């Protein structure tokens, strides 16, 4: 179930509620008790990949080591061309 955020116009507090998709906003604020003051707000989403198939390092970009590897590959190719031409 997704988590939705609501803001109360009476007390100004923001609350998070786990609800089914398409559920209506609660009638009253659980913090101050004001009726018909909650409005759904748009918030940032986040997720975490969990399980045996996902690792933190799977999509890590290590540009320094990649650029070093690429330059070494280029040097090896150039070295091979020189030996062929002799």
matplotlib code that plots the C-alpha trace (Angstrom):
import matplotlib.pyplot as plt

x = [0.0, 1.3, 1.9, 0.1, 0.8, -1.9, -1.6, -4.1, -5.2, -6.3, -3.1, -0.6, 0.8, 1.7, 0.7, 1.5, -1.1, -0.8, -3.9, -5.2, -4.9, -7.9, -8.9, -10.4, -8.8, -9.8, -12.6, -10.8, -7.2, -5.8, -3.6, -6.0, -9.4, -10.5, -13.1, -12.6, -9.3, -6.9, -5.7, -3.5, -0.1, 2.4, 5.7, 8.9, 8.8, 11.6, 12.3, 15.0, 16.0, 16.1, 16.6, 19.2, 19.4, 20.2, 23.4, 24.3, 27.3, 25.4, 24.9, 27.7, 29.6, 33.3, 34.4, 38.0, 38.7, 36.7, 38.7, 42.0, 40.9, 39.9, 43.3, 45.1, 43.1, 43.9, 47.6, 47.5, 45.8, 48.4, 51.2, 49.8, 49.6, 53.3, 54.4, 52.2, 53.7, 57.4]
y = [0.0, 3.5, 6.1, 9.5, 12.8, 15.2, 18.7, 20.1, 23.7, 24.2, 23.2, 23.3, 19.8, 17.2, 13.6, 10.4, 7.7, 4.3, 3.9, 1.9, 3.6, 5.8, 6.1, 9.4, 11.7, 11.2, 13.4, 14.8, 15.6, 13.0, 15.6, 18.5, 16.9, 19.6, 18.3, 18.5, 20.3, 17.6, 18.1, 15.6, 17.0, 15.8, 14.6, 13.0, 9.3, 7.0, 3.3, 0.9, -2.2, -5.1, -8.8, -11.3, -10.0, -6.3, -4.8, -1.2, -1.4, -2.7, 0.8, 2.7, 4.9, 4.9, 7.3, 7.6, 3.9, 3.7, 6.5, 4.9, 1.5, 3.1, 4.9, 1.7, -0.1, 2.6, 2.3, -1.5, -1.0, 1.5, -0.8, -3.6, -1.4, -0.5, -4.1, -5.1, -2.3, -3.3]
z = [0.0, -0.8, 1.8, 1.3, 2.9, 4.0, 5.4, 7.8, 7.1, 10.7, 12.6, 9.7, 10.5, 7.9, 8.4, 6.6, 6.1, 4.5, 2.4, -0.6, -4.0, -4.6, -1.0, 0.1, 2.6, 6.3, 7.5, 10.5, 11.4, 13.8, 15.5, 16.2, 15.4, 13.0, 10.5, 6.7, 6.8, 5.4, 1.8, 0.0, -0.9, -3.5, -2.1, -3.2, -3.7, -2.7, -2.9, -1.9, -3.9, -1.6, -2.0, -3.1, -6.7, -5.9, -4.6, -3.7, -6.1, -9.1, -10.7, -9.0, -11.4, -10.9, -13.6, -12.5, -12.8, -16.1, -17.7, -16.6, -18.0, -21.3, -21.7, -21.0, -23.6, -26.1, -25.3, -25.8, -29.2, -30.3, -29.1, -31.2, -34.3, -34.0, -33.8, -36.9, -39.0, -38.3]

ax = plt.figure().add_subplot(projection="3d")
ax.plot(x, y, z, "-o")
ax.set_aspect("equal")
plt.show()
